[in-house]
Amino acid sequence: MKLVSFRVQTSVGTFVRVGALHGQSLIDLNMAYARLLANQREAQPYRLANVVVPAAMLGLLEGGASSMAAARQAFDYAVKLGKSVRGPEGETVVYPYDFARPPDGVQVIAPLPNPPSLRDFLAFEAHVAATSKKRGQPIPPEWYKAPVYYKGNHRTIIGPDEVLPWPLETKKLDYELELACVIGREGRDISERDAPDYIAGYTIMNDFSARDIQFQEMACRLGPAKGKDFATAIGPCLVTPDEIPDLNALTMIARVNGKAWSKGSFGTIHWSFPQMIAHVSRGEAIYPGDLFGSGTVGGGCGLELDRYLNPGDLVELEIQPIGVLRNRVVSQEPKP
């Protein structure tokens, strides 16, 4: 499934719901499951649906394999009935949706707007080599001993087609082309062999960076902090592992204002997601919704190209079959 979070405006307020994409349609999984339960003559379909297939993405992930299986059952049921399917009391289940022209009152947002944590790794050797060379240094030998990461700001997540206000008066705003995985089960001391069972899905990640501020901070042997904490974009959807049989075959592309700046292959990664999971979970627990970024693919950022973003630029990261993550950089309005 291609899971999304979407914001919908109704006569009684605006709500964020979890859905799944099907062609040019978006299926409300919680409401589809309530319809299924009602057809099975369940006495309280809404109450049971809210427990088994929660209406928010994090709740769905926390429900584990049973919630995901029920969500898939609801999806298949809605697809079978088609666009005419309604909730138990006539609620909308299927919304027409086109990313290029979203309908009024419905907007896909970051698939996981509120991850409990964000860890971003440095897993591509080509990227480490290029950035180390710019500093006149070799790759640190420690990099080959374990997958390293920093913890980012999990409260500044933005989604597809959200604007990024120009941050912190930086003069070197950069994009970073990454794939991310989302954890779907709680666990501790997980083996590399078992780690794939803990992955709920994959999404595109843009680890926006203010390079001048980042390197100023890291000169003090700490960070990155403010140089990255202002925003991380993910989306447009969370694709379940069964939809991507071979991660290494994925092509990663970054475009700025329609022109390709970066292209890489996920197959060039040195540290795999299972290795990351095994490393992080050693002696500590990981939880549903934890977000793991792969780090930047080789050549996948402006720093390696000596090119940086400007106000007004449209940044598009593409990894199929996940889709395209678009964000426009806009000038920050001065505070009065």
N, C-alpha and C positions, 0 to 999 in steps of 0.2 A: 504494500500500500504506500501511497504518497500522502503522508499525514500533514495537516496544516492546522494552525490556529487562525481563527478569523473573528473579526469584530463585526457584529451585526446590530443595526439600529432597529428598534421596535417601538411600538406605541407606549410601552411601559419602561423604556430605558435602553441603554446600550450594553451588550453582553459580549464576552469573549468565549468562543466555543471551539471545540476540537472537531475537525472534519477530515475528509479524505477526498483527493482529487480523482475525478473520473471523466476523462476527455475535457469538454468545456463545462463541466459541472462540478459542484462542490457538495458533498454529502455530509450532513450533520449526523455524526455517528451516535451520539447520545439519543437524539430524537428518533433515529432509525431503529435503535435497539428498543426504545420504548414502544414504537409501533409494532415491532416484532413480538414483544411480550404481550401487548394488548391483543394481537391476533391469536396468541396462544391462551387467551382468557386469563392472563395473570391479573390478580385482584388489584395490585398497586404497581402498574407498569412504570410510572415515573420514579417512584421511590427505589425500585429495584434497579432500574436503568442507571440512576445516579450513583449507585454503589458499584455496579459491575462495569459500566462504561461511563466513567465520570465525564463531565462536560468540559473539563480543562485538561490540557496536554499533560501537565505534571501529575495530576491525579490518575490519568490513564496509565502513565509509566509506572507509577507507584503500585498499580494494580497487578503488575507483572504479567506473566504468560496468560493467565486466565482472562484478564481484562483485554489483552491484545487479541486473544482468540475470539472473544465475544464481539469486539470491534470489527474484526474481519467478517464475522457472521452477519453483523448489522450492515456492513458495506455490501456484501454479496446480496443480501435481501433487498436493499434499496435499489441496487443495480438491476435486479431481476424485475422489480415492480415498475421501474422507470420514473420519469419526472412527475407522474401523477401521485406518487406516494405522499401521504400526509401523516402527521403525528396523530396520536390518539384523539386529540380534540381539534384537529384540523391544522396543526402547526406545520410550517415549512420544513421539509426534510432535505430537498434537493434545490440548490441555488444555481442558476446559470452563472458561470464565472470565466472571465477572460482577463489574464494578467495585463494585457495591453489596454483594455478598456473595462476596468472593474465596474460592476453595476452600482448604482446609488444605494447606499446603506449597507454595503457588504465590502469588507476589506481584509485580505489576507495579511497577517502580521508575522512577526518572527515565530517559527514553529514552536519554539520553547521560549516564551517571553521571560520566564523567571527560573533559569537553571539554579539549583542550589549552590553550584560552584562552577568555576571556569578554570581549566588548566590548559595552557598552550605550550606545546612541545617544540623542540628544535630537532626535527627528525630527518630532514633531507640533507645529505652530505654536501651536495652541490651548493646549497644556500649557505651552509656553514663555511665552506671553502671560500666562496666569493666574498662574504662579509669579513672573514678573517684576513683575506688578502688585502682588502681595503685598509685594514689597520696595520698592514705590514707584519702579520703574524701567521704562523701555521695553525691548522686546526688543533685545538687543545687535545692532548691524548686522553684526557678524562671524558671527552665526548663519546668515545668509543666504548666506555665501560658501562654506561647506563643511559636510558632516555631521560634527558633533562627537560625541565619545564618551569614556567613561572605561573603564579596564580593571578588571574586578571579580575577585573571588576564585573561580577555577574549581574550587577544591577543597572548596567548601561547597555543592555542588549537592544539593538535596533533590527528591523526586519526589512523585507523586500519593499522597494520603492519609498522607504523612509528617507528623509533628507538628513544629511550630516552637517550641522552648523560648524563653520570653521572654528577649530578649537585652539585655545591657549595662545593665540598670537604666534603660532608656529610659522616658520618659513619653509619647512620641509615636511609637508603632510604626505604620507605614503599609504598605499594599499598593500595588502599581503594576501596572496592567493593560497587558500588552504581548504582541505577537507576536514570535517569534524565528525566524530562519533558521539552518540548520546547513550549513556548507560541506562539499562533497563531493569537491572536487578541489584539488590544490595549484596555485598560480598566482601570478604577479607581473605588475604593470603591466597589469591586466585592463581592457579597455574596458567602458563601461557597456552597450554593445550585447551583448557576450559574457558579461557577468556572470551572467545567469540560468542559464547552463549549469554554473555552479559551485555552485548551490544543491542540496543533497541533499534538503531537506525543511523543513517548518515545524512549530513547536510553540508552546504557550502558555508565557509566562514571567511570573512574579511576582517583581519586583525589590523584595523586602522592604527597608524603609528605617526606620532609627531617626532621625527627622527632627531632633530636638534635637541629637543627637551629630553628624549630618551637617553641619548648618549651623554648628556650633561649629568643626568642622574646616575647612570651606570659607571661613570668615572669614579664614583664614590663607592664602588663595589656592592651596590644594592640596586634594586629595580629590575625591570622597568616598572614605573609607577604612573605618574601623571602623563608620561609620554604615550601611554596606551589606554589608560583607564577611562578615557572620555567616551569611547564607543567601540563595540564589536558588533558587526553585522552577521546575521545567520539567516539562512533560508534558501529558496523560497518554501521548501517543504522538508520533512523528515522522511527519508525513504527507508523502508524496512529492508533488512539484509537479503531477503529472498529475491528482491528486485535487482540486486547487483551481484551476480554470480562471481565476477572477477574484478575485485577492486583494482588490481594492478593494471587492468586494461583501460582505466579511466583517463581521459584527456582533460587537462585543466587549462583554461584560457582566461586571460584578463584583457578587457578592452577599456579604453578611455576615450569617450566621445566617439565610439564606433570603430576606433582603430585598435588593432591588436598590439598590445605592449608585451604580453607574456604568454608563453605556451609551454606546458610541461606535462609529464606523465606521472601519475601517482605511483606507478611501478618502480620509480627511481628512489622511493623512500628507503631509508636505512633501518629505522626503528618502526616496527609495525604496531598497529593498535593493540593486538594481543600482548605484545611486549610492554607497551605503555601501561596497560591494565594490570599486568602482573607486577610491574614495578611499583605503581602507585598503591596497590592494595596490600603490599607487603607491610604488615604491622599496623595497618589502618583500614577502615572500611571505605568502600565507595558506595554511592547511593543512586537510586533512580533519578534521572534528570541531570546528573553530573555531565558536564560538557568537556570533551577532550579535543583540542585542536591539533592538527598534524604538524603545525609549523609550515613555513613557506616553502613551496616547491622551488627547485632551482630556477633562477631567473624570474621568479614570481613576485617581484616587488620593484618599486622605483629606485630603491637604494642601490640595487645591483646594476641598474641601467643609468644611474645619474639623471633621473627624471622624476619630477615630483608633481603633485596635484595642484590645481588652482581652483579658486572659487568658480562655481558654475560647471565644473567637470562632472560628467556622468560616468561612474565606474560600474562595469558589468563583469562579474565573475561567472563563468559558465563551466559546469561539470554535468554532463549528461549521464544517466537519465534523471538527475536531480533537477536540473533546470538552470535558470539564470538568476543570479542575485544582483539586483540593481540598486544603486544608491547615488544620489546627486549631492555634491558638496555645495553648500550655499554660504554666502557671506554672513558672518555673525553680526546681528544688529547690535550697535553699541548700547549699553545700559544707560538710562537717563540719569 
